[in-house]
């Protein structure tokens, strides 16, 4: 018995020693793991610090002022184009005389000059006049008095006859020869003149006045009207106009035609198709109307219809 107890005690002692050593080993392993974890965290912090330093260094390089090398921005041309020497050009004020649609006012020109002047026309040399042995003489311009407005046509005819006679006497040509050869156009005005010459008097002639019409004879007065014949016509017989359908009420506001089909949502509304004729009996402020159609009477939306012709 004592031997058994001693054996059990020795076994228990060995087991206790083994358990103690095992616990000590586990503590050592835990401390080793904690050390490794500390080293790993330290390395992680060092890596983060290095990355932050690198990032700040890159940001610093971007924030620094970069000095560009000086270079010539504007390149001068190799050779300048030759400049045209300045010279004064005379102004030609008559180059724009024939441009535009201006109307020449002859009334102000006549009032400024005071008289009608007509430049003489040099007659062409004819064989008959060349045998006389002397050069034709240019006649002087004929000065005519101021013509009143009422006697312009008479003065123009007289001046035209006088100018024709003077031209015949100077050139030595008969009247028949002047009619056969038309005179040349008048020469252009000189550059020193400030205004254009007036047209010939033949162009200033007023249109001929219409002959006086005889006064109409006195017409007899019209016969007196019979007031009794102007009575109103009798009214048309009943049923003469277009017949209305039986469903049309005696009094309604307007007759309309539907634009779109509508299906009633309530019992007191109308259902109709497109093109249905409705007689409106009442309108409401909310846009709805009350009316009568061939299907019956009820309410319907006012934006579904339009007035009928």
ChimeraX commands (.cxc) that place a marker at each C-alpha (Angstrom):
marker #1 position 0.00,0.00,0.00 radius 0.5
marker #1 position 2.75,2.38,0.88 radius 0.5
marker #1 position 4.58,1.42,-2.28 radius 0.5
marker #1 position 1.55,2.22,-4.39 radius 0.5
marker #1 position 1.10,5.57,-2.77 radius 0.5
marker #1 position 4.74,6.42,-3.34 radius 0.5
marker #1 position 4.49,5.44,-7.00 radius 0.5
marker #1 position 1.42,7.56,-7.52 radius 0.5
marker #1 position 3.08,10.49,-5.80 radius 0.5
marker #1 position 6.11,10.23,-8.07 radius 0.5
marker #1 position 3.91,10.08,-11.15 radius 0.5
marker #1 position 1.96,13.13,-10.01 radius 0.5
marker #1 position 5.17,14.98,-9.39 radius 0.5
marker #1 position 6.43,14.20,-12.87 radius 0.5
marker #1 position 3.16,15.29,-14.42 radius 0.5
marker #1 position 3.26,18.53,-12.45 radius 0.5
marker #1 position 6.81,19.24,-13.57 radius 0.5
marker #1 position 5.84,18.54,-17.18 radius 0.5
marker #1 position 2.86,20.84,-16.96 radius 0.5
marker #1 position 4.95,23.61,-15.47 radius 0.5
marker #1 position 7.56,23.32,-18.17 radius 0.5
marker #1 position 4.83,23.31,-20.82 radius 0.5
marker #1 position 3.32,26.50,-19.41 radius 0.5
marker #1 position 6.73,28.15,-19.31 radius 0.5
marker #1 position 7.34,27.16,-22.95 radius 0.5
marker #1 position 4.00,28.62,-23.95 radius 0.5
marker #1 position 4.85,31.87,-22.20 radius 0.5
marker #1 position 8.15,32.02,-24.05 radius 0.5
marker #1 position 6.40,31.40,-27.37 radius 0.5
marker #1 position 3.91,34.18,-26.62 radius 0.5
marker #1 position 6.67,36.63,-25.78 radius 0.5
marker #1 position 8.50,35.69,-28.98 radius 0.5
marker #1 position 5.34,36.32,-30.98 radius 0.5
marker #1 position 4.90,39.68,-29.32 radius 0.5
marker #1 position 8.46,40.63,-30.23 radius 0.5
marker #1 position 7.95,39.60,-33.85 radius 0.5
marker #1 position 4.72,41.61,-33.97 radius 0.5
marker #1 position 6.51,44.65,-32.55 radius 0.5
marker #1 position 9.24,44.33,-35.16 radius 0.5
marker #1 position 6.68,44.05,-37.96 radius 0.5
marker #1 position 4.81,47.14,-36.74 radius 0.5
marker #1 position 8.10,49.02,-36.49 radius 0.5
marker #1 position 8.99,48.07,-40.04 radius 0.5
marker #1 position 5.54,49.18,-41.21 radius 0.5
marker #1 position 5.97,52.55,-39.53 radius 0.5
marker #1 position 9.39,52.95,-41.10 radius 0.5
marker #1 position 7.98,52.14,-44.53 radius 0.5
marker #1 position 5.17,54.67,-44.05 radius 0.5
marker #1 position 7.64,57.31,-42.94 radius 0.5
marker #1 position 9.81,56.65,-45.98 radius 0.5
marker #1 position 6.82,56.89,-48.34 radius 0.5
marker #1 position 5.75,60.14,-46.71 radius 0.5
marker #1 position 9.25,61.55,-47.09 radius 0.5
marker #1 position 9.34,60.55,-50.76 radius 0.5
marker #1 position 5.91,62.09,-51.35 radius 0.5
marker #1 position 6.89,65.33,-49.66 radius 0.5
marker #1 position 10.07,65.44,-51.71 radius 0.5
marker #1 position 8.09,65.06,-54.93 radius 0.5
marker #1 position 5.63,67.73,-53.83 radius 0.5
marker #1 position 8.56,70.01,-53.07 radius 0.5
marker #1 position 9.99,69.50,-56.53 radius 0.5
marker #1 position 6.65,70.42,-58.07 radius 0.5
marker #1 position 6.26,73.49,-55.86 radius 0.5
marker #1 position 9.67,74.91,-56.62 radius 0.5
marker #1 position 9.90,77.78,-59.14 radius 0.5
marker #1 position 11.19,76.49,-62.43 radius 0.5
marker #1 position 13.27,79.00,-64.27 radius 0.5
marker #1 position 12.97,78.61,-68.00 radius 0.5
marker #1 position 16.01,79.34,-70.07 radius 0.5
marker #1 position 15.77,82.77,-71.70 radius 0.5
marker #1 position 14.97,82.58,-75.38 radius 0.5
marker #1 position 14.03,85.09,-78.06 radius 0.5
marker #1 position 10.24,85.10,-78.39 radius 0.5
marker #1 position 9.88,87.54,-81.33 radius 0.5
marker #1 position 11.69,86.63,-84.50 radius 0.5
marker #1 position 12.43,89.59,-86.72 radius 0.5
marker #1 position 11.85,89.08,-90.46 radius 0.5
marker #1 position 14.90,88.57,-92.57 radius 0.5
marker #1 position 13.97,91.20,-95.14 radius 0.5
marker #1 position 11.35,93.94,-94.94 radius 0.5
marker #1 position 9.05,94.46,-97.95 radius 0.5
marker #1 position 9.85,97.58,-99.93 radius 0.5
marker #1 position 7.55,100.49,-99.13 radius 0.5
marker #1 position 5.86,102.43,-101.92 radius 0.5
marker #1 position 7.06,106.03,-101.95 radius 0.5
marker #1 position 4.34,108.57,-101.24 radius 0.5
marker #1 position 3.14,110.79,-104.01 radius 0.5
marker #1 position 0.15,113.08,-104.13 radius 0.5
marker #1 position -2.62,111.96,-106.44 radius 0.5
marker #1 position -4.97,114.61,-107.83 radius 0.5
marker #1 position -8.61,114.12,-106.89 radius 0.5
marker #1 position -11.03,113.63,-109.78 radius 0.5
marker #1 position -14.34,114.99,-108.53 radius 0.5
marker #1 position -16.18,114.13,-111.76 radius 0.5
marker #1 position -15.62,110.35,-111.67 radius 0.5
marker #1 position -18.83,109.79,-109.68 radius 0.5
marker #1 position -21.12,112.06,-111.70 radius 0.5
marker #1 position -22.78,109.21,-113.64 radius 0.5
marker #1 position -23.20,106.91,-110.60 radius 0.5
marker #1 position -26.42,106.79,-108.58 radius 0.5
marker #1 position -30.04,107.66,-109.14 radius 0.5
marker #1 position -30.09,111.32,-108.21 radius 0.5
marker #1 position -32.76,113.56,-109.72 radius 0.5
marker #1 position -31.61,116.88,-111.14 radius 0.5
marker #1 position -33.92,119.69,-109.99 radius 0.5
marker #1 position -34.25,122.20,-112.83 radius 0.5
marker #1 position -36.43,124.65,-110.90 radius 0.5
marker #1 position -33.61,125.65,-108.53 radius 0.5
marker #1 position -31.21,125.91,-111.47 radius 0.5
marker #1 position -33.53,128.25,-113.39 radius 0.5
marker #1 position -34.10,130.40,-110.33 radius 0.5
marker #1 position -30.33,130.66,-109.77 radius 0.5
marker #1 position -29.42,131.59,-113.34 radius 0.5
marker #1 position -32.41,133.87,-113.95 radius 0.5
marker #1 position -32.43,133.31,-117.75 radius 0.5
marker #1 position -32.61,130.34,-120.06 radius 0.5
marker #1 position -29.29,129.95,-121.91 radius 0.5
marker #1 position -28.83,127.65,-124.84 radius 0.5
marker #1 position -25.44,126.81,-126.25 radius 0.5
marker #1 position -25.09,127.22,-129.97 radius 0.5
marker #1 position -24.66,124.16,-132.13 radius 0.5
marker #1 position -22.05,124.18,-134.84 radius 0.5
marker #1 position -23.62,122.98,-138.09 radius 0.5
marker #1 position -21.61,120.42,-140.07 radius 0.5
marker #1 position -19.77,121.64,-143.12 radius 0.5
marker #1 position -21.63,120.84,-146.35 radius 0.5
marker #1 position -20.32,120.89,-149.93 radius 0.5
marker #1 position -22.42,123.96,-150.68 radius 0.5
marker #1 position -20.93,125.97,-147.88 radius 0.5
marker #1 position -17.35,124.83,-148.59 radius 0.5
marker #1 position -17.40,126.55,-152.03 radius 0.5
marker #1 position -17.99,129.97,-150.47 radius 0.5
marker #1 position -14.29,130.25,-149.56 radius 0.5
marker #1 position -14.79,131.25,-145.94 radius 0.5
marker #1 position -15.11,129.38,-142.66 radius 0.5
marker #1 position -18.53,129.27,-141.05 radius 0.5
marker #1 position -19.00,131.65,-138.14 radius 0.5
marker #1 position -20.20,130.37,-134.78 radius 0.5
marker #1 position -23.33,132.31,-133.80 radius 0.5
marker #1 position -23.62,133.91,-130.43 radius 0.5
marker #1 position -25.96,132.35,-127.86 radius 0.5
marker #1 position -29.44,133.80,-127.89 radius 0.5
marker #1 position -30.45,135.41,-124.59 radius 0.5
marker #1 position -34.14,134.91,-123.91 radius 0.5
marker #1 position -36.19,136.68,-121.25 radius 0.5
marker #1 position -37.63,134.93,-118.24 radius 0.5
marker #1 position -40.79,133.09,-119.23 radius 0.5
marker #1 position -43.74,133.06,-116.79 radius 0.5
marker #1 position -45.27,129.76,-115.79 radius 0.5
marker #1 position -48.53,130.35,-117.64 radius 0.5
marker #1 position -46.89,131.24,-120.99 radius 0.5
marker #1 position -44.10,128.66,-120.99 radius 0.5
marker #1 position -45.47,126.67,-123.94 radius 0.5
marker #1 position -45.92,129.72,-126.19 radius 0.5
marker #1 position -42.46,131.08,-125.41 radius 0.5
marker #1 position -40.87,127.70,-126.06 radius 0.5
marker #1 position -42.43,127.45,-129.52 radius 0.5
marker #1 position -41.28,130.97,-130.43 radius 0.5
marker #1 position -37.73,130.37,-129.20 radius 0.5
marker #1 position -37.51,127.12,-131.16 radius 0.5
marker #1 position -38.49,128.96,-134.37 radius 0.5
marker #1 position -35.94,131.71,-133.71 radius 0.5
marker #1 position -33.11,129.26,-133.07 radius 0.5
marker #1 position -33.97,127.36,-136.26 radius 0.5
marker #1 position -33.86,130.59,-138.32 radius 0.5
marker #1 position -30.49,131.67,-136.94 radius 0.5
marker #1 position -28.91,128.30,-137.64 radius 0.5
marker #1 position -30.19,128.42,-141.25 radius 0.5
marker #1 position -28.79,131.91,-141.87 radius 0.5
marker #1 position -25.29,131.13,-140.60 radius 0.5
marker #1 position -24.68,127.80,-142.27 radius 0.5
marker #1 position -26.10,128.79,-145.63 radius 0.5
marker #1 position -28.09,125.58,-145.83 radius 0.5
marker #1 position -31.72,125.40,-146.90 radius 0.5
marker #1 position -34.56,124.24,-144.64 radius 0.5
marker #1 position -34.97,121.00,-146.55 radius 0.5
marker #1 position -31.29,120.12,-145.99 radius 0.5
marker #1 position -31.61,120.72,-142.24 radius 0.5
marker #1 position -34.56,118.36,-142.09 radius 0.5
marker #1 position -32.60,115.68,-143.94 radius 0.5
marker #1 position -29.44,115.90,-141.75 radius 0.5
marker #1 position -30.16,115.88,-138.00 radius 0.5
marker #1 position -28.00,118.20,-135.86 radius 0.5
marker #1 position -25.24,116.59,-133.73 radius 0.5
marker #1 position -25.77,116.21,-129.99 radius 0.5
marker #1 position -24.70,119.14,-127.79 radius 0.5
marker #1 position -21.06,119.04,-126.58 radius 0.5
marker #1 position -20.39,117.92,-123.00 radius 0.5
marker #1 position -20.18,120.67,-120.36 radius 0.5
marker #1 position -16.79,122.13,-119.53 radius 0.5
marker #1 position -15.03,121.15,-116.29 radius 0.5
marker #1 position -15.10,124.75,-115.05 radius 0.5
marker #1 position -18.91,124.97,-115.09 radius 0.5
marker #1 position -20.49,124.42,-111.69 radius 0.5
marker #1 position -23.85,123.15,-112.99 radius 0.5
marker #1 position -25.29,121.28,-115.97 radius 0.5
marker #1 position -26.86,123.32,-118.80 radius 0.5
marker #1 position -30.65,123.33,-118.93 radius 0.5
marker #1 position -32.38,121.14,-121.51 radius 0.5
marker #1 position -33.79,122.64,-124.72 radius 0.5
marker #1 position -37.00,124.55,-124.47 radius 0.5
marker #1 position -38.81,121.83,-126.39 radius 0.5
marker #1 position -38.42,119.49,-123.43 radius 0.5
marker #1 position -39.88,122.07,-121.01 radius 0.5
marker #1 position -43.18,122.38,-122.85 radius 0.5
marker #1 position -46.17,121.71,-120.70 radius 0.5
marker #1 position -48.55,118.98,-121.82 radius 0.5
marker #1 position -51.39,120.24,-124.01 radius 0.5
marker #1 position -54.51,121.12,-122.15 radius 0.5
marker #1 position -57.58,119.07,-122.82 radius 0.5
marker #1 position -60.23,120.79,-124.91 radius 0.5
marker #1 position -63.07,122.25,-122.96 radius 0.5
marker #1 position -65.94,119.84,-122.77 radius 0.5
marker #1 position -69.42,121.21,-123.35 radius 0.5
marker #1 position -71.59,121.58,-120.33 radius 0.5
marker #1 position -74.09,118.76,-119.99 radius 0.5
marker #1 position -77.67,119.57,-120.71 radius 0.5
marker #1 position -80.13,119.89,-117.86 radius 0.5
marker #1 position -81.59,116.46,-117.21 radius 0.5
marker #1 position -85.19,116.12,-116.09 radius 0.5
marker #1 position -85.66,115.31,-112.40 radius 0.5
marker #1 position -86.33,111.66,-111.57 radius 0.5
marker #1 position -89.92,110.63,-110.94 radius 0.5
marker #1 position -91.05,110.64,-107.31 radius 0.5
marker #1 position -90.68,107.38,-105.48 radius 0.5
marker #1 position -93.74,105.51,-104.41 radius 0.5
marker #1 position -93.36,104.98,-100.69 radius 0.5
marker #1 position -96.06,102.38,-100.69 radius 0.5
marker #1 position -93.97,100.10,-102.92 radius 0.5
marker #1 position -91.15,99.96,-100.35 radius 0.5
marker #1 position -93.01,97.81,-97.88 radius 0.5
marker #1 position -91.18,94.97,-96.17 radius 0.5
marker #1 position -91.52,91.56,-97.82 radius 0.5
marker #1 position -93.72,89.06,-96.03 radius 0.5
marker #1 position -91.94,86.66,-93.64 radius 0.5
marker #1 position -91.09,83.21,-95.00 radius 0.5
marker #1 position -93.60,80.48,-94.29 radius 0.5
marker #1 position -92.91,78.17,-91.34 radius 0.5
marker #1 position -90.67,75.22,-92.14 radius 0.5
marker #1 position -88.98,77.11,-95.00 radius 0.5
marker #1 position -85.48,77.10,-93.36 radius 0.5
marker #1 position -83.25,74.08,-92.72 radius 0.5
marker #1 position -84.89,71.58,-90.45 radius 0.5
marker #1 position -83.22,71.03,-87.06 radius 0.5
marker #1 position -83.05,67.56,-85.51 radius 0.5
marker #1 position -85.60,66.71,-82.88 radius 0.5
marker #1 position -83.00,66.56,-80.07 radius 0.5
marker #1 position -81.86,70.21,-80.58 radius 0.5
marker #1 position -83.24,72.35,-77.71 radius 0.5
marker #1 position -85.18,75.53,-78.35 radius 0.5
marker #1 position -82.56,77.71,-76.62 radius 0.5
marker #1 position -78.82,77.01,-76.50 radius 0.5
marker #1 position -75.62,79.07,-76.33 radius 0.5
marker #1 position -73.55,77.60,-79.14 radius 0.5
marker #1 position -73.35,74.62,-81.45 radius 0.5
marker #1 position -69.97,72.86,-81.37 radius 0.5
marker #1 position -68.28,69.85,-82.99 radius 0.5
marker #1 position -66.13,67.39,-81.03 radius 0.5
marker #1 position -62.45,67.05,-81.93 radius 0.5
marker #1 position -61.61,63.90,-79.94 radius 0.5
marker #1 position -63.63,60.94,-78.64 radius 0.5
marker #1 position -64.52,60.95,-74.94 radius 0.5
marker #1 position -65.84,58.22,-72.65 radius 0.5
marker #1 position -67.79,59.38,-69.65 radius 0.5
marker #1 position -66.34,58.82,-66.19 radius 0.5
marker #1 position -69.55,59.56,-64.28 radius 0.5
marker #1 position -73.23,58.95,-64.88 radius 0.5
marker #1 position -74.01,62.63,-65.56 radius 0.5
marker #1 position -71.36,63.00,-68.33 radius 0.5
marker #1 position -71.63,62.58,-72.09 radius 0.5
marker #1 position -69.86,59.96,-74.19 radius 0.5
marker #1 position -69.22,60.94,-77.80 radius 0.5
marker #1 position -67.02,60.15,-80.78 radius 0.5
marker #1 position -65.07,62.47,-83.05 radius 0.5
marker #1 position -67.25,64.79,-85.17 radius 0.5
marker #1 position -70.34,64.70,-82.93 radius 0.5
marker #1 position -72.49,67.87,-82.91 radius 0.5
marker #1 position -73.34,69.17,-79.42 radius 0.5
marker #1 position -75.52,72.13,-78.44 radius 0.5
marker #1 position -74.05,73.91,-75.39 radius 0.5
marker #1 position -76.68,75.04,-72.90 radius 0.5
marker #1 position -74.37,76.21,-70.11 radius 0.5
marker #1 position -70.69,76.93,-69.49 radius 0.5
marker #1 position -68.81,76.69,-66.20 radius 0.5
marker #1 position -65.71,78.51,-64.97 radius 0.5
marker #1 position -63.69,75.29,-64.54 radius 0.5
marker #1 position -63.76,74.59,-68.31 radius 0.5
marker #1 position -66.63,72.08,-68.30 radius 0.5
marker #1 position -69.79,72.58,-70.33 radius 0.5
marker #1 position -73.30,71.22,-70.23 radius 0.5
marker #1 position -74.98,70.36,-73.49 radius 0.5
marker #1 position -77.28,68.16,-75.52 radius 0.5
marker #1 position -76.40,65.78,-78.35 radius 0.5
marker #1 position -78.12,62.96,-80.18 radius 0.5
marker #1 position -77.04,60.50,-77.46 radius 0.5
marker #1 position -78.50,62.55,-74.60 radius 0.5
marker #1 position -77.57,65.42,-72.30 radius 0.5
marker #1 position -74.82,65.82,-69.73 radius 0.5
marker #1 position -71.45,67.37,-68.92 radius 0.5
marker #1 position -68.33,67.25,-71.12 radius 0.5
marker #1 position -64.89,68.96,-71.16 radius 0.5
marker #1 position -64.76,72.20,-73.13 radius 0.5
marker #1 position -61.31,71.56,-74.63 radius 0.5
marker #1 position -62.61,68.57,-76.61 radius 0.5
marker #1 position -64.81,70.69,-78.92 radius 0.5
marker #1 position -64.57,73.61,-81.32 radius 0.5
marker #1 position -67.28,75.95,-82.70 radius 0.5
marker #1 position -69.04,74.61,-85.77 radius 0.5
marker #1 position -69.21,76.68,-88.93 radius 0.5
marker link #1:1,2 radius 0.2
marker link #1:2,3 radius 0.2
marker link #1:3,4 radius 0.2
marker link #1:4,5 radius 0.2
marker link #1:5,6 radius 0.2
marker link #1:6,7 radius 0.2
marker link #1:7,8 radius 0.2
marker link #1:8,9 radius 0.2
marker link #1:9,10 radius 0.2
marker link #1:10,11 radius 0.2
marker link #1:11,12 radius 0.2
marker link #1:12,13 radius 0.2
marker link #1:13,14 radius 0.2
marker link #1:14,15 radius 0.2
marker link #1:15,16 radius 0.2
marker link #1:16,17 radius 0.2
marker link #1:17,18 radius 0.2
marker link #1:18,19 radius 0.2
marker link #1:19,20 radius 0.2
marker link #1:20,21 radius 0.2
marker link #1:21,22 radius 0.2
marker link #1:22,23 radius 0.2
marker link #1:23,24 radius 0.2
marker link #1:24,25 radius 0.2
marker link #1:25,26 radius 0.2
marker link #1:26,27 radius 0.2
marker link #1:27,28 radius 0.2
marker link #1:28,29 radius 0.2
marker link #1:29,30 radius 0.2
marker link #1:30,31 radius 0.2
marker link #1:31,32 radius 0.2
marker link #1:32,33 radius 0.2
marker link #1:33,34 radius 0.2
marker link #1:34,35 radius 0.2
marker link #1:35,36 radius 0.2
marker link #1:36,37 radius 0.2
marker link #1:37,38 radius 0.2
marker link #1:38,39 radius 0.2
marker link #1:39,40 radius 0.2
marker link #1:40,41 radius 0.2
marker link #1:41,42 radius 0.2
marker link #1:42,43 radius 0.2
marker link #1:43,44 radius 0.2
marker link #1:44,45 radius 0.2
marker link #1:45,46 radius 0.2
marker link #1:46,47 radius 0.2
marker link #1:47,48 radius 0.2
marker link #1:48,49 radius 0.2
marker link #1:49,50 radius 0.2
marker link #1:50,51 radius 0.2
marker link #1:51,52 radius 0.2
marker link #1:52,53 radius 0.2
marker link #1:53,54 radius 0.2
marker link #1:54,55 radius 0.2
marker link #1:55,56 radius 0.2
marker link #1:56,57 radius 0.2
marker link #1:57,58 radius 0.2
marker link #1:58,59 radius 0.2
marker link #1:59,60 radius 0.2
marker link #1:60,61 radius 0.2
marker link #1:61,62 radius 0.2
marker link #1:62,63 radius 0.2
marker link #1:63,64 radius 0.2
marker link #1:64,65 radius 0.2
marker link #1:65,66 radius 0.2
marker link #1:66,67 radius 0.2
marker link #1:67,68 radius 0.2
marker link #1:68,69 radius 0.2
marker link #1:69,70 radius 0.2
marker link #1:70,71 radius 0.2
marker link #1:71,72 radius 0.2
marker link #1:72,73 radius 0.2
marker link #1:73,74 radius 0.2
marker link #1:74,75 radius 0.2
marker link #1:75,76 radius 0.2
marker link #1:76,77 radius 0.2
marker link #1:77,78 radius 0.2
marker link #1:78,79 radius 0.2
marker link #1:79,80 radius 0.2
marker link #1:80,81 radius 0.2
marker link #1:81,82 radius 0.2
marker link #1:82,83 radius 0.2
marker link #1:83,84 radius 0.2
marker link #1:84,85 radius 0.2
marker link #1:85,86 radius 0.2
marker link #1:86,87 radius 0.2
marker link #1:87,88 radius 0.2
marker link #1:88,89 radius 0.2
marker link #1:89,90 radius 0.2
marker link #1:90,91 radius 0.2
marker link #1:91,92 radius 0.2
marker link #1:92,93 radius 0.2
marker link #1:93,94 radius 0.2
marker link #1:94,95 radius 0.2
marker link #1:95,96 radius 0.2
marker link #1:96,97 radius 0.2
marker link #1:97,98 radius 0.2
marker link #1:98,99 radius 0.2
marker link #1:99,100 radius 0.2
marker link #1:100,101 radius 0.2
marker link #1:101,102 radius 0.2
marker link #1:102,103 radius 0.2
marker link #1:103,104 radius 0.2
marker link #1:104,105 radius 0.2
marker link #1:105,106 radius 0.2
marker link #1:106,107 radius 0.2
marker link #1:107,108 radius 0.2
marker link #1:108,109 radius 0.2
marker link #1:109,110 radius 0.2
marker link #1:110,111 radius 0.2
marker link #1:111,112 radius 0.2
marker link #1:112,113 radius 0.2
marker link #1:113,114 radius 0.2
marker link #1:114,115 radius 0.2
marker link #1:115,116 radius 0.2
marker link #1:116,117 radius 0.2
marker link #1:117,118 radius 0.2
marker link #1:118,119 radius 0.2
marker link #1:119,120 radius 0.2
marker link #1:120,121 radius 0.2
marker link #1:121,122 radius 0.2
marker link #1:122,123 radius 0.2
marker link #1:123,124 radius 0.2
marker link #1:124,125 radius 0.2
marker link #1:125,126 radius 0.2
marker link #1:126,127 radius 0.2
marker link #1:127,128 radius 0.2
marker link #1:128,129 radius 0.2
marker link #1:129,130 radius 0.2
marker link #1:130,131 radius 0.2
marker link #1:131,132 radius 0.2
marker link #1:132,133 radius 0.2
marker link #1:133,134 radius 0.2
marker link #1:134,135 radius 0.2
marker link #1:135,136 radius 0.2
marker link #1:136,137 radius 0.2
marker link #1:137,138 radius 0.2
marker link #1:138,139 radius 0.2
marker link #1:139,140 radius 0.2
marker link #1:140,141 radius 0.2
marker link #1:141,142 radius 0.2
marker link #1:142,143 radius 0.2
marker link #1:143,144 radius 0.2
marker link #1:144,145 radius 0.2
marker link #1:145,146 radius 0.2
marker link #1:146,147 radius 0.2
marker link #1:147,148 radius 0.2
marker link #1:148,149 radius 0.2
marker link #1:149,150 radius 0.2
marker link #1:150,151 radius 0.2
marker link #1:151,152 radius 0.2
marker link #1:152,153 radius 0.2
marker link #1:153,154 radius 0.2
marker link #1:154,155 radius 0.2
marker link #1:155,156 radius 0.2
marker link #1:156,157 radius 0.2
marker link #1:157,158 radius 0.2
marker link #1:158,159 radius 0.2
marker link #1:159,160 radius 0.2
marker link #1:160,161 radius 0.2
marker link #1:161,162 radius 0.2
marker link #1:162,163 radius 0.2
marker link #1:163,164 radius 0.2
marker link #1:164,165 radius 0.2
marker link #1:165,166 radius 0.2
marker link #1:166,167 radius 0.2
marker link #1:167,168 radius 0.2
marker link #1:168,169 radius 0.2
marker link #1:169,170 radius 0.2
marker link #1:170,171 radius 0.2
marker link #1:171,172 radius 0.2
marker link #1:172,173 radius 0.2
marker link #1:173,174 radius 0.2
marker link #1:174,175 radius 0.2
marker link #1:175,176 radius 0.2
marker link #1:176,177 radius 0.2
marker link #1:177,178 radius 0.2
marker link #1:178,179 radius 0.2
marker link #1:179,180 radius 0.2
marker link #1:180,181 radius 0.2
marker link #1:181,182 radius 0.2
marker link #1:182,183 radius 0.2
marker link #1:183,184 radius 0.2
marker link #1:184,185 radius 0.2
marker link #1:185,186 radius 0.2
marker link #1:186,187 radius 0.2
marker link #1:187,188 radius 0.2
marker link #1:188,189 radius 0.2
marker link #1:189,190 radius 0.2
marker link #1:190,191 radius 0.2
marker link #1:191,192 radius 0.2
marker link #1:192,193 radius 0.2
marker link #1:193,194 radius 0.2
marker link #1:194,195 radius 0.2
marker link #1:195,196 radius 0.2
marker link #1:196,197 radius 0.2
marker link #1:197,198 radius 0.2
marker link #1:198,199 radius 0.2
marker link #1:199,200 radius 0.2
marker link #1:200,201 radius 0.2
marker link #1:201,202 radius 0.2
marker link #1:202,203 radius 0.2
marker link #1:203,204 radius 0.2
marker link #1:204,205 radius 0.2
marker link #1:205,206 radius 0.2
marker link #1:206,207 radius 0.2
marker link #1:207,208 radius 0.2
marker link #1:208,209 radius 0.2
marker link #1:209,210 radius 0.2
marker link #1:210,211 radius 0.2
marker link #1:211,212 radius 0.2
marker link #1:212,213 radius 0.2
marker link #1:213,214 radius 0.2
marker link #1:214,215 radius 0.2
marker link #1:215,216 radius 0.2
marker link #1:216,217 radius 0.2
marker link #1:217,218 radius 0.2
marker link #1:218,219 radius 0.2
marker link #1:219,220 radius 0.2
marker link #1:220,221 radius 0.2
marker link #1:221,222 radius 0.2
marker link #1:222,223 radius 0.2
marker link #1:223,224 radius 0.2
marker link #1:224,225 radius 0.2
marker link #1:225,226 radius 0.2
marker link #1:226,227 radius 0.2
marker link #1:227,228 radius 0.2
marker link #1:228,229 radius 0.2
marker link #1:229,230 radius 0.2
marker link #1:230,231 radius 0.2
marker link #1:231,232 radius 0.2
marker link #1:232,233 radius 0.2
marker link #1:233,234 radius 0.2
marker link #1:234,235 radius 0.2
marker link #1:235,236 radius 0.2
marker link #1:236,237 radius 0.2
marker link #1:237,238 radius 0.2
marker link #1:238,239 radius 0.2
marker link #1:239,240 radius 0.2
marker link #1:240,241 radius 0.2
marker link #1:241,242 radius 0.2
marker link #1:242,243 radius 0.2
marker link #1:243,244 radius 0.2
marker link #1:244,245 radius 0.2
marker link #1:245,246 radius 0.2
marker link #1:246,247 radius 0.2
marker link #1:247,248 radius 0.2
marker link #1:248,249 radius 0.2
marker link #1:249,250 radius 0.2
marker link #1:250,251 radius 0.2
marker link #1:251,252 radius 0.2
marker link #1:252,253 radius 0.2
marker link #1:253,254 radius 0.2
marker link #1:254,255 radius 0.2
marker link #1:255,256 radius 0.2
marker link #1:256,257 radius 0.2
marker link #1:257,258 radius 0.2
marker link #1:258,259 radius 0.2
marker link #1:259,260 radius 0.2
marker link #1:260,261 radius 0.2
marker link #1:261,262 radius 0.2
marker link #1:262,263 radius 0.2
marker link #1:263,264 radius 0.2
marker link #1:264,265 radius 0.2
marker link #1:265,266 radius 0.2
marker link #1:266,267 radius 0.2
marker link #1:267,268 radius 0.2
marker link #1:268,269 radius 0.2
marker link #1:269,270 radius 0.2
marker link #1:270,271 radius 0.2
marker link #1:271,272 radius 0.2
marker link #1:272,273 radius 0.2
marker link #1:273,274 radius 0.2
marker link #1:274,275 radius 0.2
marker link #1:275,276 radius 0.2
marker link #1:276,277 radius 0.2
marker link #1:277,278 radius 0.2
marker link #1:278,279 radius 0.2
marker link #1:279,280 radius 0.2
marker link #1:280,281 radius 0.2
marker link #1:281,282 radius 0.2
marker link #1:282,283 radius 0.2
marker link #1:283,284 radius 0.2
marker link #1:284,285 radius 0.2
marker link #1:285,286 radius 0.2
marker link #1:286,287 radius 0.2
marker link #1:287,288 radius 0.2
marker link #1:288,289 radius 0.2
marker link #1:289,290 radius 0.2
marker link #1:290,291 radius 0.2
marker link #1:291,292 radius 0.2
marker link #1:292,293 radius 0.2
marker link #1:293,294 radius 0.2
marker link #1:294,295 radius 0.2
marker link #1:295,296 radius 0.2
marker link #1:296,297 radius 0.2
marker link #1:297,298 radius 0.2
marker link #1:298,299 radius 0.2
marker link #1:299,300 radius 0.2
marker link #1:300,301 radius 0.2
marker link #1:301,302 radius 0.2
marker link #1:302,303 radius 0.2
marker link #1:303,304 radius 0.2
marker link #1:304,305 radius 0.2
marker link #1:305,306 radius 0.2
marker link #1:306,307 radius 0.2
marker link #1:307,308 radius 0.2
marker link #1:308,309 radius 0.2
view
